[in-house]
């Protein structure tokens, strides 16, 4: 969906650009990454995937907060990044959206089964994504 439509339909909202909110969102992201790693170690893949997604969600929000944008729906983040931050990397954005959908399935689905490898991959992606966002915001 286009950014204009996302704003018009209330999925994105203009807010004051905030380096402070961006920094806080990164700190939350780091906490979720630690939790995702810990739950992966004890073979709790559902919890690990939820934590990994929360890590990338808050990392991505850091970019939006710096831009003066707040999301009202998780799917709007990927669309926003695709349009406004193409240089962030299409693969990263596509993977973010993949884990958004997986998180939704894990949290709300009745038949979703994930395993240890799924959790390890999610945690690895979350770690890489957070590093990428931190480097990207320093540009």
C-alpha positions in Angstrom: 0.0 0.0 0.0 1.3 3.5 -0.8 2.5 5.7 2.1 -0.2 8.3 1.2 -2.9 5.7 1.5 -1.4 4.4 4.8 -1.6 7.9 6.2 -5.0 8.5 4.8 -6.4 5.3 6.3 -4.7 5.8 9.7 -2.2 3.0 9.5 0.6 5.6 9.8 0.5 8.9 11.7 2.8 11.9 11.6 4.4 12.7 14.9 7.3 14.9 16.1 10.6 13.4 14.9 12.3 12.1 18.0 15.9 10.8 18.4 14.9 10.0 22.0 12.0 7.8 21.1 14.2 6.1 18.4 16.9 5.4 21.0 14.3 4.0 23.5 12.9 1.8 20.8 16.4 0.4 20.1 16.8 -0.3 23.8 13.6 -2.2 23.9 14.7 -4.1 20.7 17.9 -5.2 22.5 15.9 -6.5 25.5 13.7 -8.6 23.2 16.7 -9.9 21.4 18.2 -11.1 24.7 14.9 -12.8 25.6 14.7 -14.4 22.2 18.2 -15.8 22.6 17.4 -17.1 26.1 14.2 -18.8 25.1 15.9 -20.4 22.1 18.5 -21.9 24.5 15.7 -23.7 26.5 14.0 -24.9 23.3 11.0 -22.7 23.6 10.7 -21.9 19.9 7.3 -20.2 19.9 8.4 -17.7 22.6 11.7 -17.3 20.8 10.1 -16.3 17.6 7.8 -13.9 19.4 10.8 -12.3 21.0 12.7 -12.2 17.8 9.9 -10.5 16.0 9.4 -7.9 18.8 13.1 -7.2 18.4 12.9 -6.4 14.7 9.5 -4.5 15.2 11.1 -2.2 17.8 14.2 -1.8 15.7 12.2 -0.8 12.6 10.1 1.6 14.7 13.3 3.4 15.6 13.6 4.4 11.9 10.0 5.6 11.9 10.4 7.6 15.1 13.5 9.3 13.7 11.4 10.2 10.6 8.5 11.6 12.7 6.2 8.7 11.9 4.3 6.3 14.2 2.6 3.1 13.0 -0.9 2.0 13.9 -0.5 -1.4 12.2 2.5 -3.7 12.0 2.1 -4.3 8.2 2.5 -0.5 7.6 6.1 -0.6 8.7 7.3 -2.8 5.8 5.4 -0.7 3.3 6.8 2.5 4.7 10.4 1.1 4.7 9.9 -0.1 1.1 8.9 3.3 -0.1 10.9 5.7 2.1 14.0 3.7 2.8 14.7 1.6 -0.3 18.4 1.8 0.5 17.9 -0.1 3.7 17.7 -3.3 1.7 14.8 -5.1 0.0 15.9 -8.5 1.5 15.8 -7.1 5.1 12.4 -5.5 4.5 11.0 -8.7 3.0 12.4 -10.8 5.9 10.9 -8.3 8.4 7.5 -8.9 6.7 8.0 -12.6 6.7 8.6 -12.6 10.5 5.7 -10.3 11.0 3.4 -12.9 9.4 5.1 -15.7 11.2 4.7 -13.9 14.6 1.0 -13.4 13.8 0.6 -17.1 13.0 2.4 -18.2 16.2 0.5 -15.7 18.4 -3.0 -16.2 17.0 -3.0 -19.4 14.8 -4.4 -22.6 16.1 -2.2 -25.0 14.0 1.2 -23.2 13.8 4.1 -25.4 14.8 7.6 -24.1 14.8 10.8 -25.9 15.8 14.3 -25.2 17.1 15.7 -24.4 13.7 13.0 -21.9 13.0 13.8 -20.2 16.3 17.5 -20.1 15.6 16.9 -18.5 12.2 14.6 -15.9 13.7 17.0 -15.0 16.4 19.9 -14.8 13.8 17.8 -12.5 11.6 16.8 -10.4 14.6 20.4 -9.9 15.6 21.4 -9.0 12.0 18.4 -6.7 11.6 19.1 -4.8 14.8 22.8 -4.3 13.8 21.7 -3.1 10.4 19.2 -0.6 11.9 21.8 0.8 14.3 24.3 1.3 11.4 21.6 2.7 9.2 20.5 5.3 11.8 24.1 6.5 12.2 24.4 7.5 8.5 
